[in-house]
Amino acid sequence: MKIDLRSDTVTRPTPEMLEAMWAAQVGDDLFDEDPTVHALEEKIAQMFGKEEAMFCPSGTMTNQIAIKLHTQMGDEVICDELSHIYHYETGGMAFNSGVQASLIKGDHGRITAAQVEEKIRPDAFYMPKSTLVSLENTCNKGGGAYYDLEEIRKIRSVCKQHELPLHLDGARLFNALVETGESPLAYGEQFDTISICLSKGLGAPVGSVLLGTKEHMAKALRIRKVLGGAMRQSGYLAAAAIYALDHHIAKLKEDHKRTRILAEALAALPFVDRVIAPSTNILIFDIRQDLDAMAFLNVLAEKDIYAVPFGGQSIRFVTHYDFTDQHLEETISRLKKIDL
Ligand SMILES: *Cc1c(COP(=O)(O)O)cnc(C)c1O
């Protein structure tokens, strides 16, 4: 049994999801004629109380479109130093928008209203302009930590005072929502734009959506096109996403439970130095100082367990739809047999 904990993107569509894809009505979305893409965009916009949504091939693209929407060349984006937009989008904010990041050292990827306020630049011709604040929830590099909605409200209020738009990289927002019980509407209220991945824990094969106002989406349509992200019969993918929204949200809680059990098991193993207590489906742990992370990944691979290195002694496990109770049991039993 192969155990793939590299990411929650490794899932394959379930037979039921494939059925939904098979049955989809499609058209050419570049001509704005794909009814299933329309249905997905309307459904998710409504869930979050936003005017419109746009289906894109990836979460990198939805984030990059949002940054482009809100900034001009030479501006600055305020975000946590662990942000995906800073680490894992190949310098996209510089490449696509000509902007730089103003980094905050937060708590597991979460920043506070006071920290945001401190970073906002005075209006001076010799300084970059702070024109966007971007939050990430849950935070990937922060071990899947999620925000307290109260803090987000405070950040929103600081942004309002300074007339700064607020973007959410909500690649795994539903992981946060199932834990806190908060509604998508409460999140929709706080942000100008939201990016959500359907291909992570929700288990769709491809796709992310960007949410915002009608005006945002009119501009976003041009940006998506110039980035090469306009698709054709993408209704087949949208059908999978609709299926995921209808059937897979509640299941995220099971991933979280399995992550906690895995964390407890890891903490007791002799080769583990430290485990970051998981909040959702991401588990980051450090192996002992005398061990080499890459060599350790090879040891795991010999046991048919796959993970990714996360800097220094850190290793990341991500649980997902295809990681069942049986996989969990098997993983723990194999980990216990590792003699290091
Ligand atoms: C996965 C992810 C994205 C987008 O990734 P794609 O692989 O481009 O879809 C954005 N932000 C975070 C926090 C992510 O984990």
The ligand as an SDF file (V2000), in Angstrom:
LIG
                    3D

 15 15  0  0  0  0  0  0  0  0999 V2000
   -1.6080   25.1350   -3.0630 C   0  0  0  0  0  0  0  0  0  0  0  0
   -1.6430   26.5320   -2.6150 C   0  0  0  0  0  0  0  0  0  0  0  0
   -1.8530   27.5840   -3.5090 C   0  0  0  0  0  0  0  0  0  0  0  0
   -2.0500   27.3960   -4.9990 C   0  0  0  0  0  0  0  0  0  0  0  0
   -1.3670   26.3640   -5.5450 O   0  0  0  0  0  0  0  0  0  0  0  0
   -1.5920   25.7830   -7.0260 P   0  0  0  0  0  0  0  0  0  0  0  0
   -0.7750   24.5530   -6.9500 O   0  0  0  0  0  0  0  0  0  0  0  0
   -1.0950   26.8160   -7.9400 O   0  0  0  0  0  0  0  0  0  0  0  0
   -3.0540   25.5180   -7.2220 O   0  0  0  0  0  0  0  0  0  0  0  0
   -1.9090   28.8520   -3.0050 C   0  0  0  0  0  0  0  0  0  0  0  0
   -1.7750   29.0860   -1.6890 N   0  0  0  0  0  0  0  0  0  0  0  0
   -1.5860   28.1130   -0.7960 C   0  0  0  0  0  0  0  0  0  0  0  0
   -1.4890   28.4330    0.6470 C   0  0  0  0  0  0  0  0  0  0  0  0
   -1.5030   26.7940   -1.2340 C   0  0  0  0  0  0  0  0  0  0  0  0
   -1.2990   25.8210   -0.3400 O   0  0  0  0  0  0  0  0  0  0  0  0
  1  2  1  0
  2  3  1  0
  2 14  2  0
  3  4  1  0
  3 10  2  0
  4  5  1  0
  5  6  1  0
  6  7  2  0
  6  8  1  0
  6  9  1  0
 10 11  1  0
 11 12  2  0
 12 13  1  0
 12 14  1  0
 14 15  1  0
M  END
$$$$
